[in-house]
Amino acid sequence: MEQTKALNALEPFLALSKSASSPRAAADLIIRATSAPNTYVFAELLQTPQIQALSSSSEFSSHLSLLQIFSYGTFESYSAAQNLPALNEAQTLKLRQLSLLTLASDRTKLSYTSLKRHLNLSSAREVEDLVITAIYAGLLEATLDPAREAVQVTRIAPLRDLPPGSVPAMIAALKGWSSLCTSTIADIEAHSETIRSAATTREKEQRTADEKLKRQMEGLQALGKLGQGGRDVLPRHGMNKRSMFEGAGHPADEGSMDLDPAAWSELGARGSKRKI
């Protein structure tokens, strides 16, 4: 949205460039374009034949250099250059705003001290005022942190033109990023496969353990049933508890007389000893 607004603001100057037949007219067009509100991109104006013709003008070639700085340079590069046209108030503010967009890509340069040095500002108040104007102009989204004397930027409008020779470097950076993403995805897939394999192994081990436990429980249940069926049996004497109790001198039913004669004789003898 900011790009569309900036391009629309530049359209009148593109139309006027077709009639800028003299170097002076082209130079005056550059001053007007860089001073106008909402003009933040200048690549199309910079590429017009009338503006490029200023490179062969000894008097106005500096205006072409000035437009290049507004397109992809910074306030610091303007200050370091020689014999450039002086900036009016609107140009100074705009170049500082555009330079702030470039500096915002590096968080280490967003301290008040760093911004004052790069933008040629004298106080923290001037830094804060500049950031506020950039926010209201829609150039970035940021918050001020006076306690830490830093600017926290969350969004930057894509309003800076690319300098010459930057495209190959960008392509190389994108290729490196793409290779890193491919490598990361391969590592994630390998790790996922390891996790799936380990889960399958754990599932098999759990199934084996469950089956083993089930067999053990079935064996214990079988032993329990067997113990319930034979708990009244006394294999040492070959008789049950009731017969032994009755043989000690108590009456018994006819169905409980399951001892042989020798056993009865032994029990009788024991009874006689007790009576004596």
TORFI-369217 format. One line per field, with one value per residue (C-alpha): z, y, x; residue number from 1; residue in one letter. Coordinates in Angstrom, 3 decimals, always signed. Each point is the difference from the previous one (the first is absolute). Layout:
zz	Z; ...
yy	Y; ...
xx	X; ...
seq	NUM; ...
type	A; ...
***
This chain:
zz	+0.000; +0.836; -3.302; -1.984; +1.753; -0.614; -3.690; -0.493; +1.554; -2.455; -3.122; -0.615; +0.079; -2.475; -2.345; +0.433; -0.675; -3.644; -0.486; +1.966; -3.082; +1.736; +2.828; +2.138; -0.401; +0.888; +3.080; +1.083; -0.437; +2.344; +2.680; -0.291; +0.034; +3.042; +1.862; -0.741; +2.659; -0.389; -2.570; +1.473; -3.026; -2.862; -2.098; -2.958; -0.057; +0.305; -3.099; -2.337; -2.842; +0.960; +3.541; -1.108; -2.407; +3.015; +0.391; -2.911; +1.401; +1.988; +1.673; +0.961; +0.337; +3.761; -0.178; -1.511; +2.905; +2.403; -1.545; +0.264; +3.731; +0.444; -1.927; +1.879; +2.059; +3.554; +1.784; +1.037; -3.622; -0.883; +2.779; -1.192; -3.642; -1.478; -2.033; +0.288; -0.049; +3.390; +1.418; +0.902; +3.128; -1.773; -1.682; +3.277; +1.800; -2.857; -0.381; +3.730; -0.126; -2.899; +1.768; +3.075; -2.136; -1.030; +3.564; +1.347; -1.747; +2.543; +3.649; +1.202; -1.673; +1.684; +3.229; +0.513; -0.057; -3.306; -1.639; +1.081; -1.579; -3.284; -0.465; +1.281; +2.846; +3.170; +2.668; +0.981; -0.479; -3.666; -0.426; +1.528; -2.136; -3.158; +0.886; +0.730; -3.388; -1.739; +1.836; -0.959; -3.608; -0.084; -0.570; +2.951; +3.151; +3.130; +3.678; +1.933; +3.068; +1.760; +3.020; -2.127; -2.584; -2.891; -2.748; -0.321; -3.683; -0.898; -3.685; -2.804; -3.130; -3.197; -1.337; -0.621; -3.493; -0.647; -0.636; -3.164; +0.294; +2.925; -1.954; -0.378; +3.707; +0.807; -2.280; +1.692; +3.422; -1.058; -1.381; +3.277; +1.908; -2.289; +0.532; +3.754; -0.118; -2.069; +2.435; +2.971; -1.553; -0.684; +3.635; +1.232; -2.211; +1.200; +3.612; -0.604; -1.522; +3.045; +2.286; -2.016; +0.052; +3.753; +0.511; -2.060; +2.025; +3.278; -1.202; -0.858; +3.359; +1.805; -1.920; +0.870; +3.660; +0.052; -1.517; +2.494; +2.893; -1.324; -0.136; +3.557; +1.247; -1.714; +1.647; +3.428; -0.504; -0.955; +3.123; +2.113; -1.332; +0.616; +3.584; +0.662; -1.276; +2.284; +3.153; +2.235; -0.948; +2.507; -2.010; +3.076; +1.625; -2.941; +1.780; +0.121; +2.925; +0.941; +0.266; +2.194; +2.295; +0.283; +0.573; +3.090; +1.833; -1.679; -1.894; -3.745; -2.907; -1.980; -3.059; +1.877; +0.990; -2.576; +2.157; -0.302; +3.032; +0.780; +0.256; +2.306; +2.259; +0.242; +0.856; +2.612; +1.681; +0.162; +1.528; +2.707; +0.887; +0.440; +2.336; +2.162
yy	+0.000; +2.403; -0.848; +0.753; +3.325; +0.886; -0.997; +2.055; +2.994; -0.439; -0.186; +3.787; +0.304; -2.862; +1.842; +3.265; -1.761; -0.465; +3.762; +0.637; +0.726; +1.863; -1.058; +2.868; -1.126; -3.561; +1.177; +2.150; -3.030; -2.011; +2.704; +0.136; -3.808; -0.529; +2.841; -1.046; -1.850; -3.759; -0.517; -2.695; -2.118; +1.514; -2.924; +0.714; +3.688; -0.877; -2.213; +2.586; +1.170; +3.688; -0.678; -2.377; +2.688; +2.058; -2.311; +1.818; +3.472; +1.498; +2.489; -2.253; -3.481; +0.478; +0.044; -3.465; -1.163; +1.588; -1.905; -3.232; +0.614; +0.586; -3.198; -2.418; +2.016; +1.361; +3.296; -1.161; -0.572; +3.474; +1.545; -1.829; +1.076; +3.144; +2.814; -1.169; +2.488; +1.275; -1.535; +2.007; -0.837; -2.421; -1.822; -0.288; -1.548; -2.408; -1.174; -0.653; -1.941; -2.112; -0.552; -1.154; -2.711; -1.234; +0.079; -1.799; -3.201; -0.278; +0.029; +0.891; +3.401; +0.919; +1.409; +3.730; +0.390; -1.836; +1.866; +3.353; -0.872; -1.390; +2.668; +2.971; +0.739; +1.786; -1.292; -2.881; +2.274; +0.501; -3.779; -0.533; +2.747; -1.542; -3.460; +1.436; +1.760; -3.243; -1.907; +2.534; -0.075; -3.784; -0.734; -2.366; -1.298; +0.493; +0.875; +2.239; -1.271; +3.094; -2.015; -2.062; +2.756; -2.267; -0.331; -3.269; -0.454; -2.591; +0.780; +1.847; +1.269; -1.278; +3.468; -0.130; -0.566; -2.574; +1.331; -1.121; -3.427; -1.084; -2.513; -2.690; +0.235; -0.353; -3.029; -1.606; +0.699; -1.490; -3.101; -0.446; +0.407; -2.520; -2.531; +0.493; -0.575; -3.173; -1.321; +0.835; -1.766; -3.094; -0.008; +0.329; -2.869; -2.214; +0.823; -0.724; -3.371; -0.835; +0.912; -2.125; -2.980; +0.311; +0.227; -3.165; -1.842; +1.132; -1.119; -3.470; -0.290; +1.114; -2.521; -2.803; +1.017; +0.114; -3.473; -1.368; +1.570; -1.417; -3.513; +0.361; +1.163; -2.920; -2.398; +1.535; -0.278; -3.679; -0.668; +1.795; -2.180; -3.146; +1.085; +0.633; -3.490; -1.828; +2.117; -2.556; -2.949; -1.369; -2.264; -1.028; -1.989; -0.545; +1.502; +3.275; +2.405; -1.055; -3.703; +0.852; +2.111; -2.696; -2.702; +1.867; -1.037; +1.989; -1.502; -0.023; -0.455; -3.142; +1.793; +1.143; -3.466; -0.159; -1.325; -3.538; -2.391; +0.604; +3.746; -0.601; -2.206; +2.706; +2.641; -2.361; -0.506; +3.739; +0.429; -2.602; +1.814; +3.232; -1.693; -1.480
xx	+0.000; +2.834; +1.717; -3.162; -0.391; +3.645; -0.185; -3.149; +1.750; +2.903; -2.209; -0.220; +3.778; +0.390; -2.321; +1.924; +3.320; -1.005; +0.010; +3.200; +2.080; +2.816; +2.320; -1.260; -3.613; +0.939; +1.911; -2.947; -2.282; +2.211; -0.205; -3.784; -0.416; +2.175; -1.743; -3.590; -2.007; -0.603; +2.760; +2.219; +1.009; +1.990; +1.241; -2.301; +0.894; +3.675; -0.185; -1.537; +2.312; -0.312; +1.220; +2.758; +1.225; +1.096; +3.003; +1.660; -0.761; +2.845; -2.353; -2.912; +1.492; -0.091; -3.809; +0.090; +2.182; -2.487; -2.898; +1.996; +0.503; -3.745; -0.677; +2.273; +2.489; -0.051; +0.439; +3.450; +1.045; -1.324; +2.076; +3.101; -0.436; +1.509; -1.554; -3.590; -2.889; -1.098; -3.157; -3.048; -2.034; -2.371; +2.888; +1.912; -2.968; -0.743; +3.602; +0.192; -3.268; +1.241; +3.308; -1.929; -1.634; +3.434; +1.342; -3.084; +1.068; +2.836; -1.116; +3.458; -0.395; -3.278; +1.362; -0.355; +3.760; +0.362; -2.889; +1.395; +3.344; -1.376; -2.687; +1.982; -2.420; +1.018; -2.396; -2.255; -3.000; +0.879; +0.294; -3.435; -1.564; +1.450; -1.305; -3.448; -0.143; +1.034; -2.736; -2.671; +1.220; -0.537; +3.673; +0.327; -1.651; +2.048; -0.068; +2.330; +1.830; +1.385; +1.128; +2.381; +0.445; -0.905; -2.620; -1.920; -0.994; -2.660; -0.639; +1.782; -1.713; +1.706; +0.786; +3.737; +1.374; +2.700; +3.502; +1.827; +1.606; -2.149; -2.115; +2.723; +0.775; -3.697; -0.290; +2.992; -1.506; -3.349; +1.723; +1.859; -3.238; -1.709; +2.800; -0.243; -3.766; +0.468; +2.599; -2.225; -2.988; +2.134; +1.181; -3.580; -1.172; +2.874; -0.787; -3.688; +0.862; +2.136; -2.884; -2.449; +2.384; +0.511; -3.767; -0.532; +2.640; -1.553; -3.411; +1.299; +1.757; -3.153; -2.099; +2.438; +0.003; -3.813; -0.251; +2.522; -1.903; -3.249; +1.479; +1.315; -3.399; -1.700; +2.496; -0.641; -3.757; +0.382; +2.081; -2.606; -2.797; +2.072; +0.696; -3.709; -0.883; +2.517; +0.277; -1.853; +2.173; +2.550; +2.252; +2.120; -2.820; -2.319; -3.042; -1.855; -0.304; -3.498; +0.932; +2.987; -2.169; -2.629; +2.629; +1.153; -3.169; -2.771; -2.910; +0.164; -2.353; -0.007; +1.381; +3.081; +1.339; +2.733; +2.910; +1.349; +0.025; +3.672; -0.619; -2.970; +2.105; +2.644; -2.563; -1.581; +3.322; +0.559; -3.460; +0.782; +3.204; -1.919; -2.514; +2.775
seq	1; 2; 3; 4; 5; 6; 7; 8; 9; 10; 11; 12; 13; 14; 15; 16; 17; 18; 19; 20; 21; 22; 23; 24; 25; 26; 27; 28; 29; 30; 31; 32; 33; 34; 35; 36; 37; 38; 39; 40; 41; 42; 43; 44; 45; 46; 47; 48; 49; 50; 51; 52; 53; 54; 55; 56; 57; 58; 59; 60; 61; 62; 63; 64; 65; 66; 67; 68; 69; 70; 71; 72; 73; 74; 75; 76; 77; 78; 79; 80; 81; 82; 83; 84; 85; 86; 87; 88; 89; 90; 91; 92; 93; 94; 95; 96; 97; 98; 99; 100; 101; 102; 103; 104; 105; 106; 107; 108; 109; 110; 111; 112; 113; 114; 115; 116; 117; 118; 119; 120; 121; 122; 123; 124; 125; 126; 127; 128; 129; 130; 131; 132; 133; 134; 135; 136; 137; 138; 139; 140; 141; 142; 143; 144; 145; 146; 147; 148; 149; 150; 151; 152; 153; 154; 155; 156; 157; 158; 159; 160; 161; 162; 163; 164; 165; 166; 167; 168; 169; 170; 171; 172; 173; 174; 175; 176; 177; 178; 179; 180; 181; 182; 183; 184; 185; 186; 187; 188; 189; 190; 191; 192; 193; 194; 195; 196; 197; 198; 199; 200; 201; 202; 203; 204; 205; 206; 207; 208; 209; 210; 211; 212; 213; 214; 215; 216; 217; 218; 219; 220; 221; 222; 223; 224; 225; 226; 227; 228; 229; 230; 231; 232; 233; 234; 235; 236; 237; 238; 239; 240; 241; 242; 243; 244; 245; 246; 247; 248; 249; 250; 251; 252; 253; 254; 255; 256; 257; 258; 259; 260; 261; 262; 263; 264; 265; 266; 267; 268; 269; 270; 271; 272; 273; 274; 275; 276
type	M; E; Q; T; K; A; L; N; A; L; E; P; F; L; A; L; S; K; S; A; S; S; P; R; A; A; A; D; L; I; I; R; A; T; S; A; P; N; T; Y; V; F; A; E; L; L; Q; T; P; Q; I; Q; A; L; S; S; S; S; E; F; S; S; H; L; S; L; L; Q; I; F; S; Y; G; T; F; E; S; Y; S; A; A; Q; N; L; P; A; L; N; E; A; Q; T; L; K; L; R; Q; L; S; L; L; T; L; A; S; D; R; T; K; L; S; Y; T; S; L; K; R; H; L; N; L; S; S; A; R; E; V; E; D; L; V; I; T; A; I; Y; A; G; L; L; E; A; T; L; D; P; A; R; E; A; V; Q; V; T; R; I; A; P; L; R; D; L; P; P; G; S; V; P; A; M; I; A; A; L; K; G; W; S; S; L; C; T; S; T; I; A; D; I; E; A; H; S; E; T; I; R; S; A; A; T; T; R; E; K; E; Q; R; T; A; D; E; K; L; K; R; Q; M; E; G; L; Q; A; L; G; K; L; G; Q; G; G; R; D; V; L; P; R; H; G; M; N; K; R; S; M; F; E; G; A; G; H; P; A; D; E; G; S; M; D; L; D; P; A; A; W; S; E; L; G; A; R; G; S; K; R; K; I
***
